[in-house]
Amino acid sequence: MVLLVKMLRASRKAGRLDNLEHEVGTLLDQRVIITAWYPFEHFLKLLIVAHQRLADGSDEAARKMGDMAASEMLLGVHRSFLSPGDPGRTLTALERVWGRYFDFGTLTVHPEVSGARVVIAGYEDMPRTHGNVLIGWARTAVSLSGADVNVAAVRRAPWEGDPLFEVWTSWGTLNPPP
């Protein structure tokens, strides 16, 4: 949340976020404490503003936002969740990451030889933007673990009327750690 707020504040200061909803402006004006808990609705509202107003609003733009978030987290505070040479194990760590940030829904990872299914249950109102951010997060987790991502495809999604969110991620060549 802190990175998102910093990005939105800088964009607003640069004049790129004129005419914000009052509620969004109020959220950006509040002091953000890195160790504090914030309602998920606040994060989601800010995420959607960033996606629609700073990116082009596409699925790929949301995935790139997920790429940035995963890089920030897995090369920083959650670096212990990264398993070089083992993308399946890195994705399985997402189960612990999810539990640290969200008090709803259940994320499970089903690793296979050269791929994994990531399934989220209990988040029936997941917006398409957040789903695509999560896809970007997963593909960057695979990449940071040393594998080439072949595909990250949505198989089931709440915004398509399914109560589950399921993404299939497959990878190819494992690259040696740096």
N, CA and C of each residue as an Amber inpcrd file, in Angstrom:
protein
   534
   0.8300000  -1.1830000   0.0000000   0.0000000   0.0000000   0.0000000
   0.8780000   1.2520000   0.0000000   1.9890000   1.2120000   0.7400000
   2.8370000   2.3930000   0.8570000   3.3920000   2.7950000  -0.5040000
   3.8900000   1.8370000  -1.2720000   4.4330000   2.1350000  -2.6000000
   3.3560000   2.7340000  -3.5120000   2.1700000   2.1830000  -3.4540000
   1.0530000   2.6770000  -4.2580000   0.7080000   4.1260000  -3.8830000
   0.6460000   4.4040000  -2.5940000   0.3330000   5.7600000  -2.1370000
   1.4280000   6.7340000  -2.5700000   2.6940000   6.3330000  -2.4370000
   3.7940000   7.2110000  -2.8580000   3.6890000   7.5370000  -4.3450000
   3.4150000   6.5160000  -5.1560000   3.3030000   6.7190000  -6.5980000
   2.1420000   7.6740000  -6.9200000   1.0000000   7.4640000  -6.2810000
  -0.1580000   8.3120000  -6.5470000   0.0730000   9.7470000  -6.0560000
   0.7150000   9.9010000  -4.9200000   1.0100000  11.2480000  -4.4160000
   1.9420000  11.9910000  -5.3730000   2.9770000  11.3150000  -5.8410000
   3.9200000  11.9480000  -6.7760000   3.2080000  12.3300000  -8.0710000
   2.3260000  11.4800000  -8.5330000   1.5790000  11.7620000  -9.7680000
   0.6290000  12.9340000  -9.5750000   0.0030000  12.9950000  -8.4220000
  -0.9090000  14.1150000  -8.1460000  -0.1240000  15.4250000  -8.0660000
   1.0270000  15.3840000  -7.4000000   1.8640000  16.5850000  -7.2760000
   2.3370000  17.0620000  -8.6510000   2.5880000  16.1120000  -9.5620000
   3.0340000  16.4480000 -10.9210000   1.8700000  16.8780000 -11.8190000
   0.6500000  16.8810000 -11.2810000  -0.5120000  17.3260000 -12.0520000
  -1.1370000  16.2620000 -12.9270000  -0.8090000  14.9900000 -12.6880000
  -1.3470000  13.9080000 -13.5160000  -2.6350000  13.3130000 -12.9580000
  -3.0550000  13.7630000 -11.7880000  -4.2650000  13.2060000 -11.1720000
  -5.2290000  14.3070000 -10.7490000  -5.6330000  15.1140000 -11.6910000
  -6.6150000  16.1460000 -11.4030000  -8.0020000  15.5180000 -11.2570000
  -8.8940000  16.2120000 -10.5670000 -10.2980000  15.8070000 -10.4280000
 -10.4750000  14.4230000  -9.8070000  -9.7440000  14.1470000  -8.7390000
  -9.9240000  12.8910000  -8.0210000 -11.2080000  12.9250000  -7.2120000
 -11.8080000  11.7720000  -7.0280000 -12.9470000  11.6730000  -6.1160000
 -12.4820000  12.1640000  -4.7420000 -13.3780000  12.7900000  -4.0040000
 -13.0380000  13.3160000  -2.6770000 -12.4550000  12.2170000  -1.7890000
 -13.0740000  11.0400000  -1.8130000 -12.6200000   9.9340000  -0.9580000
 -11.1930000   9.5220000  -1.2890000 -10.8360000   9.4840000  -2.5620000
  -9.4790000   9.1130000  -2.9690000  -8.4930000  10.1890000  -2.5190000
  -8.8480000  11.4500000  -2.7100000  -7.9930000  12.5400000  -2.2610000
  -7.7470000  12.4870000  -0.7620000  -8.7920000  12.1820000  -0.0100000
  -8.6660000  12.0580000   1.4380000  -7.7200000  10.9200000   1.8020000
  -7.8250000   9.7900000   1.1140000  -6.9210000   8.6670000   1.3760000
  -5.4690000   9.0590000   1.1050000  -5.2400000   9.7980000   0.0440000
  -3.8760000  10.1940000  -0.3000000  -3.3230000  11.2450000   0.6610000
  -4.2040000  12.0130000   1.3040000  -3.7630000  13.0500000   2.2320000
  -3.4440000  12.4940000   3.6210000  -3.8900000  11.2880000   3.9120000
  -3.6640000  10.7060000   5.2300000  -2.2150000  10.2440000   5.3690000
  -1.7540000  10.2570000   6.5990000  -0.4260000   9.7310000   6.8960000
  -0.4750000   8.2100000   6.7550000   0.5010000   7.6480000   6.0680000
   0.5600000   6.2060000   5.8870000   1.7280000   5.6610000   6.7090000
   1.4300000   4.7080000   7.5460000   2.4430000   4.0810000   8.3940000
   2.6940000   2.6790000   7.8470000   3.9360000   2.3900000   7.5490000
   4.2780000   1.1430000   6.8670000   3.8330000  -0.0930000   7.6460000
   3.8040000  -0.0340000   8.9580000   3.4400000  -1.1960000   9.7600000
   1.9640000  -1.2430000  10.1330000   1.2080000  -0.2680000   9.6910000
  -0.2100000  -0.2100000  10.0600000  -1.0560000  -1.0880000   9.1260000
  -2.2260000  -1.4390000   9.6080000  -3.1870000  -2.1920000   8.8100000
  -4.1800000  -1.1990000   8.2420000  -4.5200000  -1.3690000   6.9610000
  -5.4940000  -0.5010000   6.3070000  -6.5860000  -1.3640000   5.6860000
  -7.8090000  -0.8700000   5.6600000  -8.8880000  -1.6510000   5.0530000
  -8.5780000  -1.9580000   3.5880000  -8.8740000  -3.1740000   3.1800000
  -8.6030000  -3.6090000   1.8160000  -9.2970000  -2.7100000   0.8020000
 -10.4800000  -2.2180000   1.1420000 -11.2250000  -1.3580000   0.2270000
 -10.4150000  -0.1130000  -0.1510000  -9.6250000   0.3990000   0.7950000
  -8.7830000   1.5670000   0.5080000  -7.7190000   1.2000000  -0.5290000
  -7.0410000   0.0880000  -0.3060000  -6.0250000  -0.3700000  -1.2530000
  -6.6330000  -0.5740000  -2.6360000  -7.7720000  -1.2400000  -2.6830000
  -8.4110000  -1.5420000  -3.9600000  -8.8130000  -0.2640000  -4.6980000
  -9.3520000   0.6880000  -3.9720000  -9.7530000   1.9550000  -4.5940000
  -8.5330000   2.6600000  -5.1910000  -7.4250000   2.7020000  -4.4560000
  -6.2100000   3.3440000  -4.9510000  -5.6020000   2.5630000  -6.1130000
  -5.6550000   1.2460000  -6.0450000  -5.1390000   0.4030000  -7.1260000
  -5.8900000   0.6790000  -8.4260000  -7.1840000   0.7810000  -8.3380000
  -7.9970000   1.0160000  -9.5390000  -7.7500000   2.4150000 -10.0960000
  -7.5720000   3.4090000  -9.2190000  -7.2400000   4.7530000  -9.6970000
  -5.9140000   4.7290000 -10.4470000  -4.9060000   4.0900000  -9.8760000
  -3.5980000   4.0120000 -10.5340000  -3.7150000   3.3090000 -11.8820000
  -4.4600000   2.2270000 -11.9300000  -4.6210000   1.4520000 -13.1660000
  -5.3290000   2.2630000 -14.2440000  -6.3970000   2.9320000 -13.8770000
  -7.1950000   3.6710000 -14.8560000  -6.5940000   5.0220000 -15.2270000
  -5.9930000   5.7040000 -14.2570000  -5.5460000   7.0800000 -14.5050000
  -4.0700000   7.2030000 -14.8520000  -3.2260000   6.2630000 -14.3950000
  -1.7920000   6.3690000 -14.6680000  -1.3200000   5.3550000 -15.7030000
  -2.0170000   4.2520000 -15.8020000  -1.7090000   3.2490000 -16.8240000
  -2.7990000   3.3790000 -17.8990000  -2.8140000   2.4740000 -18.8290000
  -3.8110000   2.5920000 -19.9030000  -5.0980000   1.8250000 -19.6130000
  -5.2210000   1.2340000 -18.4190000  -6.4420000   0.5360000 -18.0490000
  -6.5630000  -0.8690000 -18.6270000  -5.5310000  -1.3470000 -19.2990000
  -5.5910000  -2.6760000 -19.9230000  -5.2110000  -3.7770000 -18.9360000
  -5.5250000  -5.0180000 -19.3270000  -5.1210000  -6.1640000 -18.5100000
  -3.6010000  -6.1980000 -18.3640000  -2.8800000  -5.9490000 -19.4470000
  -1.4150000  -5.9950000 -19.3980000  -0.8570000  -4.8920000 -18.4940000
  -1.4720000  -3.7300000 -18.4800000  -1.0150000  -2.6580000 -17.5810000
  -1.1620000  -3.0910000 -16.1260000  -2.2690000  -3.7480000 -15.7960000
  -2.4610000  -4.2470000 -14.4300000  -1.4280000  -5.3240000 -14.1150000
  -1.1270000  -6.1800000 -15.0920000  -0.1130000  -7.2180000 -14.8670000
   1.2570000  -6.5960000 -14.6280000   1.5680000  -5.5260000 -15.3430000
   2.8420000  -4.8330000 -15.1270000   2.8860000  -4.2060000 -13.7350000
   1.7490000  -3.7570000 -13.2410000   1.6900000  -3.2570000 -11.8670000
   2.0090000  -4.3920000 -10.8960000   1.5020000  -5.5940000 -11.1910000
   1.8250000  -6.7640000 -10.3740000   3.2930000  -7.1320000 -10.4590000
   3.8770000  -6.9930000 -11.6700000   5.3100000  -7.2470000 -11.8390000
   6.1110000  -6.3430000 -10.9020000   5.7620000  -5.0580000 -10.8970000
   6.4900000  -4.0900000 -10.0530000   6.3260000  -4.4180000  -8.5690000
   5.1170000  -4.7650000  -8.1700000   4.8700000  -5.0740000  -6.7610000
   5.6450000  -6.3220000  -6.3350000   5.6540000  -7.3500000  -7.1800000
   6.3800000  -8.5780000  -6.8440000   7.8730000  -8.3100000  -6.7450000
   8.4020000  -7.5420000  -7.6800000   9.8330000  -7.2150000  -7.6300000
  10.1660000  -6.4740000  -6.3360000   9.3430000  -5.4870000  -6.0160000
   9.5600000  -4.7070000  -4.8000000   9.5230000  -5.6040000  -3.5620000
   8.5570000  -6.4900000  -3.4880000   8.3790000  -7.3180000  -2.2970000
   9.3620000  -8.4790000  -2.2400000   9.5530000  -9.1860000  -3.3670000
  10.3990000 -10.3790000  -3.3570000  11.8950000 -10.0620000  -3.4040000
  12.2270000  -8.8450000  -3.7330000  13.6300000  -8.4310000  -3.6560000
  13.8620000  -7.5870000  -2.4060000  12.8050000  -7.4340000  -1.6100000
  12.8770000  -6.6380000  -0.3920000  12.3950000  -7.4200000   0.8090000
  11.2830000  -6.9700000   1.3700000  10.7900000  -7.4950000   2.6400000
  10.4820000  -9.0000000   2.6180000  10.0760000  -9.5430000   1.4650000
   9.7460000 -10.9720000   1.3880000  10.7760000 -11.7800000   0.6020000
  12.0310000 -11.3570000   0.6170000  13.0560000 -12.0690000  -0.1570000
  13.2400000 -13.5140000   0.3140000  12.8940000 -13.7990000   1.5520000
  13.0370000 -15.1790000   2.0470000  12.0350000 -16.1290000   1.3810000
  11.0060000 -15.5870000   0.7230000  10.0240000 -16.4250000   0.0420000
  10.4900000 -16.8380000  -1.3550000  11.5460000 -16.2180000  -1.8370000
  12.0700000 -16.5020000  -3.1730000  12.9870000 -17.7150000  -3.1020000
  12.7320000 -18.7180000  -3.9450000  13.5390000 -19.9380000  -3.9810000
  14.2330000 -20.0370000  -5.3340000  15.4660000 -19.5360000  -5.4390000
  16.1760000 -19.6020000  -6.7190000  16.2590000 -21.0320000  -7.2470000
  15.9090000 -21.1980000  -8.5130000  15.9460000 -22.5080000  -9.1440000
  14.7190000 -23.3640000  -8.9090000  13.7510000 -22.8530000  -8.1440000
  12.5570000 -23.6420000  -7.8320000  11.3010000 -22.7690000  -7.9110000
  10.8240000 -22.5080000  -9.1490000   9.6500000 -21.6400000  -9.2820000
   8.4040000 -22.1860000  -8.5960000   8.2380000 -23.5080000  -8.5530000
   7.0820000 -24.0880000  -7.8770000   7.0810000 -23.7520000  -6.3960000
   8.2380000 -23.8480000  -5.7820000   8.3470000 -23.5160000  -4.3500000
   8.1290000 -22.0210000  -4.1280000   8.6650000 -21.1860000  -5.0200000
   8.4530000 -19.7430000  -4.9040000   6.9710000 -19.4280000  -4.9770000
   6.2570000 -20.0420000  -5.9270000   4.8150000 -19.8010000  -6.0240000
   4.0860000 -20.3100000  -4.7880000   4.5160000 -21.4400000  -4.2450000
   3.8760000 -21.9700000  -3.0420000   4.0030000 -20.9820000  -1.8870000
   5.0890000 -20.2070000  -1.8700000   5.2590000 -19.1850000  -0.8310000
   4.1790000 -18.1120000  -0.9150000   3.5240000 -17.9980000  -2.0770000
   2.4280000 -17.0250000  -2.2110000   1.3220000 -17.3010000  -1.1960000
   1.1700000 -18.5540000  -0.8070000   0.1500000 -18.8850000   0.1900000
   0.4240000 -18.1130000   1.4860000   1.6990000 -18.0370000   1.8970000
   2.0500000 -17.2980000   3.1120000   1.9370000 -15.7940000   2.8880000
   2.3580000 -15.3210000   1.7080000   2.2600000 -13.8910000   1.4140000
   0.8040000 -13.4520000   1.4710000  -0.0810000 -14.2290000   0.8400000
  -1.5110000 -13.8820000   0.8330000  -2.0140000 -13.7100000   2.2580000
  -1.7150000 -14.6650000   3.1100000  -2.1790000 -14.6280000   4.4890000
  -1.6680000 -13.4410000   5.2800000  -0.5410000 -12.8850000   4.8780000
   0.0040000 -11.7130000   5.5800000  -0.7090000 -10.4270000   5.1950000
  -1.2950000 -10.3980000   4.0090000  -1.8880000  -9.1610000   3.5240000
  -3.4110000  -9.1670000   3.4870000  -4.0130000 -10.3290000   3.3790000
  -5.4640000 -10.3910000   3.2140000  -6.0660000 -11.2920000   4.2860000
  -7.1510000 -10.8260000   4.8830000  -7.8340000 -11.6120000   5.9130000
  -9.0950000 -12.2530000   5.3490000  -9.1150000 -12.4410000   4.0490000
 -10.2450000 -13.0850000   3.3800000  -9.6920000 -13.9390000   2.2560000
 -10.4970000 -14.8560000   1.8120000 -10.0910000 -15.7150000   0.7020000
  -8.9590000 -16.6520000   1.0820000  -8.8040000 -17.6700000   0.2860000
  -7.7530000 -18.6480000   0.4930000  -7.0240000 -18.8640000  -0.8190000
  -5.7220000 -18.6930000  -0.8010000  -4.9000000 -18.9300000  -1.9730000
  -4.1930000 -20.2590000  -1.8030000  -4.2950000 -21.1030000  -2.8160000
  -3.5640000 -22.3670000  -2.8150000  -2.8150000 -22.4990000  -4.1360000
  -1.6600000 -23.1240000  -4.0540000  -0.8310000 -23.3510000  -5.2340000
  -0.6880000 -24.8480000  -5.4140000  -0.8900000 -25.2910000  -6.6510000
  -0.7840000 -26.7050000  -6.9970000   0.3470000 -26.8440000  -8.0110000
   1.5990000 -27.0470000  -7.5210000   2.7300000 -27.1330000  -8.4410000
   2.7490000 -28.4420000  -9.2190000   3.2250000 -28.3550000 -10.4420000
   3.4320000 -29.5190000 -11.2840000   4.8740000 -29.4440000 -11.7910000
   5.2720000 -30.3040000 -12.6860000   6.6660000 -30.3690000 -13.1210000
   7.1570000 -29.0530000 -13.7160000   6.4490000 -28.5080000 -14.6680000
   6.9080000 -27.2710000 -15.2990000   5.8070000 -26.2060000 -15.2980000
   5.0280000 -26.1990000 -14.2220000   3.9650000 -25.2260000 -14.1260000
   3.2550000 -25.3410000 -12.7880000   2.2770000 -24.4880000 -12.5990000
   1.4970000 -24.5190000 -11.3610000   0.1580000 -23.8520000 -11.5860000
  -0.8360000 -24.3510000 -10.8530000  -2.1380000 -23.6930000 -10.8030000
  -2.1800000 -22.8900000  -9.5140000  -2.5770000 -21.6450000  -9.6330000
  -2.7790000 -20.7930000  -8.4650000  -4.2810000 -20.5500000  -8.3940000
  -4.8820000 -20.9120000  -7.2590000  -6.3330000 -20.8210000  -7.1030000
  -6.6570000 -19.9670000  -5.8790000  -7.5880000 -19.0380000  -6.0560000
  -8.0700000 -18.2290000  -4.9390000  -9.5600000 -18.4720000  -4.7920000
  -9.9430000 -18.9290000  -3.6190000 -11.3570000 -19.1500000  -3.2920000
 -11.7550000 -18.1220000  -2.2330000 -13.0310000 -17.7760000  -2.1830000
 -13.5250000 -16.8620000  -1.1680000 -13.3180000 -15.3930000  -1.4890000
 -13.1150000 -15.0760000  -2.7350000 -12.9400000 -13.6860000  -3.1780000
 -13.7880000 -13.5150000  -4.4260000 -15.1000000 -13.7490000  -4.2560000
 -16.0390000 -13.7680000  -5.3770000 -16.2330000 -12.4130000  -6.0510000
 -15.8880000 -11.3200000  -5.3530000 -16.0660000  -9.9930000  -5.9510000
 -14.7390000  -9.3970000  -6.4480000 -13.7700000 -10.2740000  -6.7160000
 -12.4670000  -9.8170000  -7.2030000 -12.6340000  -9.0250000  -8.4970000
 -12.1530000  -7.7780000  -8.5150000 -12.2140000  -7.0310000  -9.7680000
 -11.1320000  -7.5020000 -10.7390000 -11.4030000  -7.3360000 -11.9910000
 -10.4800000  -7.7600000 -13.0500000  -9.0880000  -7.1330000 -12.8530000
  -9.0500000  -5.8740000 -12.4340000  -7.7580000  -5.2040000 -12.2250000
  -6.9220000  -5.9600000 -11.2020000  -7.5080000  -6.2880000 -10.0460000
  -6.7450000  -6.9790000  -9.0160000  -6.3350000  -8.3730000  -9.4840000
  -7.2000000  -9.0620000 -10.1990000  -6.8410000 -10.3740000 -10.7340000
  -5.6280000 -10.2960000 -11.6370000  -5.5800000  -9.2900000 -12.4810000
  -4.4430000  -9.1470000 -13.3790000  -3.1770000  -8.7000000 -12.6500000
  -3.3170000  -7.9160000 -11.5880000  -2.1590000  -7.5920000 -10.7570000
  -1.5840000  -8.8800000 -10.1720000  -2.4580000  -9.7650000  -9.7100000
  -2.0030000 -11.0320000  -9.1300000  -1.3150000 -11.9140000 -10.1700000
  -1.7790000 -11.8710000 -11.4090000  -1.1220000 -12.6330000 -12.4820000
   0.2900000 -12.0890000 -12.7020000   0.4260000 -10.7710000 -12.7460000
   1.7540000 -10.1810000 -12.8800000   2.6620000 -10.5630000 -11.7290000
   2.0970000 -10.5870000 -10.5430000   2.8470000 -10.9800000  -9.3470000
   3.3750000 -12.4100000  -9.5250000   2.5010000 -13.3090000  -9.9670000
   2.8930000 -14.7180000 -10.1260000   3.9650000 -14.8730000 -11.2070000
   3.8080000 -14.2070000 -12.3390000   4.7930000 -14.3880000 -13.4010000
   6.1390000 -13.8070000 -13.0090000   6.1510000 -12.7220000 -12.2460000
   7.4230000 -12.1640000 -11.7900000   8.0520000 -13.0500000 -10.7240000
   7.2410000 -13.6630000  -9.8770000   7.7760000 -14.6080000  -8.8900000
   8.4900000 -15.7590000  -9.5990000   7.8890000 -16.2670000 -10.6640000
   8.5110000 -17.3490000 -11.4400000   9.8170000 -16.8630000 -12.0620000
   9.7790000 -15.6930000 -12.6510000  10.9640000 -15.1350000 -13.3020000
  12.0910000 -14.8880000 -12.3000000  11.7670000 -14.3140000 -11.1490000
  12.7850000 -14.0410000 -10.1390000  13.3710000 -15.3220000  -9.5550000
  12.6290000 -16.4220000  -9.6450000  13.1580000 -17.6940000  -9.1480000
  14.1180000 -18.3250000 -10.1530000  14.2260000 -17.7180000 -11.3550000
  15.2110000 -18.1880000 -12.3300000  14.6390000 -18.9290000 -13.5110000
  13.3490000 -18.8480000 -13.7490000  12.7440000 -19.5710000 -14.8710000
  12.1880000 -18.5900000 -15.8980000  12.0850000 -19.0520000 -17.1150000
  11.4440000 -18.2850000 -18.1730000   9.9570000 -18.6170000 -18.1620000
   9.1160000 -17.6050000 -18.0250000   7.6640000 -17.8080000 -18.0130000
   7.2010000 -18.0590000 -19.4440000   6.5110000 -19.1680000 -19.6560000
   5.9320000 -19.4500000 -20.9690000   4.5630000 -18.8090000 -21.1070000
   3.7560000 -18.9730000 -20.0650000   2.3930000 -18.4670000 -20.1220000
   1.8710000 -18.2600000 -18.7010000   1.0410000 -17.2540000 -18.5440000
   0.2920000 -17.0540000 -17.3080000  -1.1260000 -16.7550000 -17.7710000
  -1.9830000 -17.7670000 -17.7370000  -3.3210000 -17.6410000 -18.3190000
  -4.4090000 -17.8440000 -17.2810000  -5.4410000 -17.0060000 -17.3850000
  -6.6040000 -17.1250000 -16.5020000  -7.4670000 -18.2800000 -16.9980000
  -7.7740000 -19.2060000 -16.1060000  -8.6840000 -20.3100000 -16.4500000
 -10.0850000 -20.0620000 -15.9110000 -10.1760000 -19.4330000 -14.7550000
 -11.4640000 -19.1260000 -14.1370000 -11.3300000 -17.7660000 -13.4710000
 -12.4260000 -16.9930000 -13.4640000 -12.3390000 -15.6630000 -12.8720000
 -13.6990000 -15.1710000 -12.3800000 -13.7110000 -14.5170000 -11.2140000
 -14.9560000 -13.9560000 -10.6970000 -15.6060000 -12.9510000 -11.6470000
 -14.8280000 -12.1510000 -12.3580000 -15.4150000 -11.1640000 -13.2700000
 -16.0340000 -11.8180000 -14.4940000 -15.8560000 -13.1360000 -14.6280000
 -16.5220000 -13.8950000 -15.6910000 -17.6300000 -14.7730000 -15.1300000
 -18.0090000 -14.5290000 -13.8640000 -19.1230000 -15.2420000 -13.2540000
 -18.7470000 -16.5020000 -12.4970000 -17.4690000 -16.8100000 -12.3610000
 -17.0170000 -18.0010000 -11.6350000 -16.6270000 -17.5860000 -10.2180000
 -16.9920000 -18.3380000  -9.1960000 -16.6230000 -17.9390000  -7.8330000
 -15.1290000 -18.1080000  -7.5450000 -14.4200000 -18.8910000  -8.3550000
 -12.9870000 -19.1090000  -8.1410000 -12.1620000 -18.2980000  -9.1300000
 -10.9450000 -18.0080000  -8.7090000  -9.9480000 -17.3980000  -9.5800000
  -8.8610000 -18.4460000  -9.7590000  -8.5800000 -18.8190000 -10.9850000
  -7.5430000 -19.8220000 -11.2380000  -6.6620000 -19.3490000 -12.3830000
  -5.3530000 -19.3820000 -12.1200000  -4.3650000 -19.0080000 -13.1230000
  -3.4320000 -20.1920000 -13.3130000  -3.1250000 -20.4910000 -14.5690000
  -2.1340000 -21.5050000 -14.8960000  -0.8720000 -20.7640000 -15.3060000
   0.2210000 -21.0680000 -14.6560000   1.5140000 -20.4870000 -14.9960000
   2.4530000 -21.6170000 -15.3370000   3.0760000 -21.5330000 -16.5070000
   4.0670000 -22.5480000 -16.8590000   5.3870000 -21.8720000 -17.1540000
   6.4470000 -22.6370000 -17.0190000   7.7710000 -22.0810000 -17.2480000
   8.6120000 -23.0640000 -18.0320000   9.6500000 -22.5080000 -18.6090000
  10.5630000 -23.3100000 -19.4160000  11.9030000 -23.3850000 -18.7330000
  12.9190000 -22.9470000 -19.4220000  14.2950000 -23.0650000 -18.9920000
  14.5290000 -22.4250000 -17.6370000  15.2260000 -23.1840000 -16.7890000
  15.6850000 -22.6040000 -15.5300000  17.0290000 -21.9600000 -15.7880000
  17.1600000 -20.7140000 -15.4150000  18.4060000 -19.9720000 -15.6040000
  19.2400000 -20.0710000 -14.3370000  20.5460000 -20.1700000 -14.4620000
  21.3730000 -20.2460000 -13.2540000  21.2560000 -18.9670000 -12.4430000
  21.2670000 -19.0830000 -11.0950000  21.1760000 -17.8880000 -10.2600000
  22.3770000 -16.9800000 -10.5150000  22.1910000 -15.6490000 -10.3680000
  23.2920000 -14.7090000 -10.6110000  24.3930000 -14.8190000  -9.5750000
